[in-house]
Amino acid sequence: MRTLLFTLLSLALLNLARAQDIDLLLKGGHLIDPKNEINSRMDLAIKDGKIHQVAADIPADQSQRIIDVTGLYITPGLIDMHAHVFNGTDNDSYIANAPGSLAPDGFTFRSGVTTVVDAGSSGWRTFRQFKHQTIDHAQTRVLAFISIVGSGMYGRLEAQNVNDMDATLAAFMISNYPDDIVGVKAHHYRGSDFIPEERAVEAGKIAQVPVMVDFGEHDPMRSIKKLFLETLRPGDIFTHTYSYTTNRETVVDGDGTVKPFIFEAQDRGIIFDVGHGGGSFIWHQAVPSIEQGFLPDVISTDLHYWSMNDGLKDMTNLLSKFLCLGMALEDIISRATWKPAQVIQRTELGHLSAGAEADVAVFSVQQGNFGFIDSRNRKKTGNQKVVTELTIKGGRVMWDLNGIAAPAWDTEPLKY
């Protein structure tokens, strides 16, 4: 009799374990997954750190843990394609191994970001230090564009050293770290020629990766039309799209009209990246651009020590700015998930397909009266604001603003 009861109990427990096949179930939310063209109420199931299932109604009894996300938006974990996270202690450096770069985990998950791409802080000579010091220790997925300048983004002076811009060595470094390096960065050059951009493109051709360009600073200005239509390739990236700074040609002319060749360049395949930063997002450029149909391809922060305390704040505040500009939430999410994944050639990221790593963000969209500041301290008001409620990386909860993934304190005993 005891043997029979034991057998029946074992079978019952086995069936229960089989029934609870899911580790984590997000239930009741509105799911936005641009790659898979989903923009509707869906449940999301996670098992073994992977996306297990997306369906309209996944039974709760199939999961060991349930998170009620009714009234919230479920999206892929965001990809911030332009940030600076080569945090270090060299006080003479601008952003390479410097305090001006940020330790990634402190500034990613709280804004729904699970993948961050460092935009050229390290160069082909300093990347290995960046990898050992930051990439290998971060819980955030950290990828990188490396600078065409060997020393990276050490300072404006070093950015002028054309003898340190070596396409062959940059490409060689990429070939040694293909899982970590996604492209090449040219930046902060004040010469009248196009040497940094041409050498970055040469490296990109050898390594078969895109190039990101932070362009300008020369007096007189260098031509962005020549950059877009003659120098860069389709798939290469122009960052700080809505900037308005000294000696840098703008995308919107003096009478508020988007220059016609900008649309030609975008049709050609040039990628326009926001790269907000501390000085590179101006309402006078962004408002007429969006009104006239010139939308960014990628929404990124240019996160660093200065921008996080300025008009940028973080990725969710930036997403809110584009809601304020009239873009649909689905289009905004696409430009911070699936589109950057394609641009950096990491198409395993940025979506919620079954089998993909379970990188997930959950947002609320709050209604009210909000003010958003640009890089010239000018305010635009809006009535919606994106707030990160929950961030999951590889199936693990990394950020939970209001405890929606946590049990009530008086329902579980303490364990030591």
C-alpha positions in Angstrom: 0.0 0.0 0.0 2.8 2.4 0.9 4.6 1.6 -2.3 1.4 2.3 -4.3 0.9 5.7 -2.5 4.5 6.6 -3.0 4.3 5.8 -6.7 1.1 7.8 -7.1 2.7 10.8 -5.2 5.8 10.6 -7.3 3.7 10.6 -10.5 1.7 13.5 -9.3 4.8 15.5 -8.5 6.3 14.6 -11.8 3.2 15.7 -13.7 3.2 19.0 -11.7 6.8 19.6 -12.6 6.0 18.9 -16.2 2.9 21.2 -16.0 5.1 24.0 -14.6 7.4 23.9 -17.6 7.9 27.7 -17.6 10.3 29.5 -15.2 8.8 32.9 -15.6 5.5 34.1 -17.1 4.8 37.8 -17.9 1.0 37.9 -18.1 -1.5 40.5 -19.3 0.8 43.0 -21.0 0.9 44.7 -24.4 3.8 43.2 -26.3 5.7 45.1 -28.9 8.2 43.1 -31.0 9.0 44.9 -34.2 11.0 42.1 -35.8 8.0 39.7 -35.5 5.4 42.4 -36.2 3.6 42.0 -32.9 1.9 45.0 -31.4 -0.9 43.5 -29.2 -1.8 42.0 -25.9 0.4 38.9 -25.5 1.8 36.8 -22.7 5.6 36.0 -22.6 7.1 32.8 -21.2 10.7 32.4 -20.3 12.5 29.1 -19.6 16.2 28.4 -19.0 17.1 32.0 -19.8 15.5 31.9 -23.2 12.2 33.1 -24.7 10.0 30.0 -24.5 6.7 31.2 -26.0 4.7 34.3 -27.0 1.0 33.7 -27.1 -2.3 35.5 -26.4 -3.1 33.5 -23.3 -0.5 31.2 -21.7 -2.1 29.2 -18.8 -0.8 30.4 -15.4 -0.5 26.9 -14.1 2.3 26.2 -16.6 4.7 28.6 -14.8 6.6 28.4 -11.6 6.5 32.2 -11.3 4.0 34.7 -12.7 4.4 38.5 -13.1 1.3 40.5 -13.7 2.1 43.2 -16.2 -1.4 44.2 -17.0 -1.5 47.8 -18.4 2.2 47.7 -19.2 4.3 47.3 -22.4 6.6 44.3 -22.9 9.5 44.9 -25.4 12.8 43.3 -26.2 15.6 44.6 -24.0 16.8 47.8 -25.4 20.1 48.2 -27.4 21.8 51.5 -26.7 24.0 51.7 -29.8 26.0 54.8 -28.7 27.3 55.1 -25.1 30.7 55.4 -23.3 31.4 52.8 -20.7 35.2 52.5 -20.7 35.2 53.7 -17.1 38.6 54.2 -15.5 40.8 56.5 -13.4 43.0 58.4 -16.0 42.0 62.0 -15.1 43.9 63.3 -18.1 41.7 61.3 -20.5 38.5 62.6 -22.0 36.6 59.3 -22.2 39.0 56.4 -22.7 39.7 54.6 -19.4 38.4 57.8 -17.7 35.9 58.9 -15.1 33.9 60.5 -17.9 32.9 57.0 -19.1 30.4 55.2 -16.9 30.4 51.7 -15.4 27.6 50.1 -17.5 25.6 48.1 -15.0 24.8 51.2 -13.0 23.1 53.0 -15.9 21.6 50.3 -18.2 19.1 48.1 -16.5 17.3 50.9 -14.8 16.4 52.3 -18.3 15.4 49.0 -20.0 18.8 48.6 -21.7 20.3 45.1 -21.8 22.9 45.7 -24.5 25.1 48.7 -24.7 27.6 49.5 -27.5 30.6 51.6 -26.6 31.1 54.2 -29.3 34.9 54.3 -29.8 36.1 55.0 -26.3 38.8 52.5 -26.9 41.1 52.3 -29.9 42.8 49.4 -31.6 45.7 49.8 -29.1 43.6 50.1 -26.0 40.6 47.7 -26.7 42.1 44.8 -24.8 42.3 46.9 -21.6 38.6 47.8 -22.1 37.7 44.2 -22.6 39.5 43.0 -19.5 38.5 45.9 -17.4 34.8 46.3 -18.3 33.4 43.9 -20.9 34.4 40.8 -19.1 33.0 41.9 -15.7 29.7 43.5 -16.8 26.3 41.9 -16.4 25.1 44.2 -19.2 26.1 42.9 -22.6 28.8 45.3 -23.7 29.8 45.5 -27.4 32.1 48.1 -29.0 33.0 50.3 -31.9 36.7 50.8 -31.7 38.3 54.1 -32.6 40.4 54.4 -35.8 42.8 56.3 -33.5 44.9 53.8 -31.7 44.6 55.6 -28.3 40.9 55.8 -28.6 39.0 58.9 -27.4 41.7 60.1 -25.1 41.5 63.7 -26.1 40.9 66.2 -28.9 44.7 66.5 -29.5 45.1 62.8 -30.0 42.2 62.7 -32.4 44.2 64.8 -34.8 47.1 62.2 -35.1 46.7 60.7 -38.5 49.8 58.6 -37.9 47.8 56.7 -35.2 44.9 56.0 -37.6 45.8 52.5 -38.9 43.1 50.7 -40.9 45.0 47.4 -41.0 45.7 47.2 -37.3 42.1 48.2 -36.5 40.7 45.5 -38.7 43.2 43.0 -37.2 42.0 43.8 -33.7 38.4 43.3 -34.8 39.3 39.9 -36.3 40.8 38.9 -32.9 37.6 39.9 -31.0 34.7 39.4 -33.4 32.3 38.6 -30.6 32.9 42.0 -28.9 33.7 44.5 -31.6 31.0 45.5 -34.0 32.5 48.4 -35.9 34.9 51.4 -36.3 34.5 55.0 -35.1 35.9 58.2 -36.6 35.6 61.3 -34.4 36.6 64.8 -33.4 38.9 65.5 -36.4 39.6 69.2 -37.2 41.5 68.7 -40.5 40.0 69.8 -43.8 40.5 66.4 -45.4 38.6 63.1 -44.8 41.5 61.0 -43.6 39.8 59.5 -40.4 36.6 58.6 -42.3 38.5 57.1 -45.2 40.7 55.0 -43.0 37.8 53.9 -40.8 35.9 52.9 -44.0 39.0 51.0 -45.2 39.1 49.1 -41.8 35.4 48.5 -42.1 35.8 47.0 -45.6 38.6 44.7 -44.4 36.7 43.5 -41.3 33.2 43.7 -42.9 31.7 45.9 -40.2 30.0 49.3 -40.2 31.6 52.7 -39.5 30.2 55.3 -37.1 31.2 58.9 -37.7 31.1 61.8 -35.2 31.7 64.6 -37.8 32.6 68.2 -37.7 34.7 70.8 -35.8 36.7 72.0 -38.9 36.6 75.7 -39.9 35.4 76.0 -42.6 32.9 73.2 -42.3 33.4 69.9 -44.1 30.6 68.8 -46.3 28.1 66.3 -44.9 26.8 65.8 -48.5 30.2 64.6 -49.5 30.4 62.4 -46.4 27.0 60.8 -47.1 27.1 60.4 -50.9 30.9 59.9 -51.6 32.7 58.7 -48.4 30.5 56.4 -46.4 29.0 53.2 -47.5 25.4 52.0 -47.1 25.1 50.7 -43.6 27.6 53.2 -42.2 26.4 55.5 -39.4 26.2 59.2 -38.9 25.7 60.0 -35.2 24.6 63.2 -33.5 22.0 63.6 -36.2 20.1 66.5 -34.6 23.2 68.4 -33.4 23.8 72.1 -33.9 27.3 73.0 -32.9 30.1 75.3 -34.1 31.7 74.3 -37.5 29.4 71.3 -38.0 27.0 71.3 -40.9 23.4 70.7 -39.9 20.7 68.5 -41.4 18.1 71.3 -41.3 19.0 74.6 -43.0 18.5 78.1 -41.6 14.9 78.4 -42.7 13.9 75.2 -41.0 13.9 72.9 -44.0 15.6 69.5 -44.1 18.2 69.5 -46.8 17.1 67.4 -49.8 20.3 65.3 -49.9 19.6 64.1 -46.4 16.6 62.0 -47.7 18.8 60.9 -50.6 21.5 59.7 -48.2 18.9 57.9 -46.0 17.5 56.2 -49.1 21.1 55.2 -50.1 21.4 53.4 -46.8 23.3 55.8 -44.5 22.1 55.2 -40.9 21.2 58.3 -39.0 21.7 57.8 -35.2 20.4 60.2 -32.5 23.5 60.1 -30.2 21.9 62.7 -27.9 24.8 63.2 -25.6 25.5 66.4 -23.7 25.5 68.7 -26.7 24.0 66.9 -29.7 20.2 67.1 -29.5 18.6 70.4 -30.4 14.8 70.9 -30.7 15.4 73.3 -33.6 16.8 70.4 -35.6 14.7 67.6 -34.3 11.2 69.2 -34.5 11.3 70.2 -38.2 13.1 66.9 -39.1 10.3 64.8 -37.6 7.6 67.1 -39.0 9.1 66.8 -42.5 9.4 63.0 -42.3 13.1 62.7 -41.6 13.1 60.2 -38.8 16.2 58.7 -37.1 17.1 55.1 -38.0 18.5 54.4 -34.4 17.7 56.1 -31.1 20.8 56.1 -28.8 21.9 58.1 -25.8 25.6 58.9 -26.1 25.6 58.2 -22.4 28.5 59.6 -20.4 29.2 61.5 -17.2 28.1 64.8 -18.5 25.0 63.8 -20.6 23.3 61.8 -17.8 22.9 64.9 -15.7 22.0 67.1 -18.6 19.1 67.1 -21.0 19.5 63.4 -21.8 18.9 61.8 -18.4 18.7 58.2 -19.7 17.3 56.1 -22.5 13.7 56.2 -21.3 13.7 60.0 -21.1 15.1 60.0 -24.6 12.3 57.6 -25.8 9.8 60.0 -24.2 11.2 62.9 -26.3 10.3 61.0 -29.5 6.8 60.4 -28.1 6.7 64.1 -27.5 7.7 64.6 -31.2 4.7 62.6 -32.3 6.3 59.2 -33.2 4.3 56.1 -32.4 5.6 53.9 -29.5 6.1 50.9 -31.8 8.3 52.9 -34.1 10.3 54.2 -31.2 10.9 50.8 -29.7 11.9 49.5 -33.2 14.7 52.1 -33.3 16.0 51.0 -30.0 15.8 47.2 -30.5 15.5 45.5 -33.8 17.0 48.3 -36.0 20.3 48.7 -34.0 20.6 44.9 -33.9 20.6 44.9 -37.7 22.9 47.8 -38.0 25.6 46.2 -35.8 25.0 42.8 -37.4 23.8 41.1 -34.2 20.4 39.8 -35.4 20.2 37.3 -32.5 19.4 40.4 -30.4 16.6 42.9 -30.3 13.5 40.6 -30.6 11.4 38.1 -28.6 11.5 35.1 -30.9 11.3 31.7 -29.3 14.8 30.5 -28.5 16.3 34.0 -28.3 18.0 35.0 -25.1 15.4 36.4 -22.7 16.4 40.0 -22.7 13.1 41.8 -21.9 12.0 45.3 -20.8 8.7 46.2 -19.3 7.5 49.9 -19.5 4.7 52.0 -18.3 3.7 55.1 -20.3 2.6 57.7 -17.8 0.1 60.5 -18.7 0.6 64.0 -17.4 2.4 67.3 -18.1 6.1 66.7 -18.6 9.0 68.9 -19.7 11.9 67.7 -21.9 15.2 69.7 -22.2 17.5 69.7 -25.2 21.2 70.3 -25.2 20.8 74.1 -25.3 18.6 74.0 -22.2 15.4 74.6 -24.2 12.2 72.9 -23.0 9.5 71.2 -25.0 6.4 69.9 -23.1 4.7 66.6 -23.7 1.9 64.6 -22.1 3.5 61.1 -22.1 6.6 59.7 -20.3 8.1 56.3 -20.6 9.1 54.6 -17.3 11.1 51.4 -16.9 9.2 49.0 -14.6 11.2 45.8 -15.1 14.3 44.7 -16.9 15.2 41.0 -17.5 18.6 39.9 -18.8 19.0 36.3 -19.8 15.9 35.4 -17.8 17.0 37.1 -14.6 15.3 40.1 -13.2 17.9 42.9 -13.0 15.6 45.9 -12.3 12.2 46.0 -10.6 11.1 49.6 -9.9 7.9 48.8 -8.1 8.4 45.2 -7.0 6.0 43.7 -9.6 8.3 40.6 -9.8 8.7 40.2 -6.0 6.4 38.4 -3.5 4.8 40.3 -0.7 7.0 40.5 2.4 4.5 38.6 4.6 3.8 35.7 2.2 7.2 34.0 2.3 9.3 33.1 5.4 12.8 34.4 5.7 15.6 32.0 4.8 19.2 32.3 5.8 
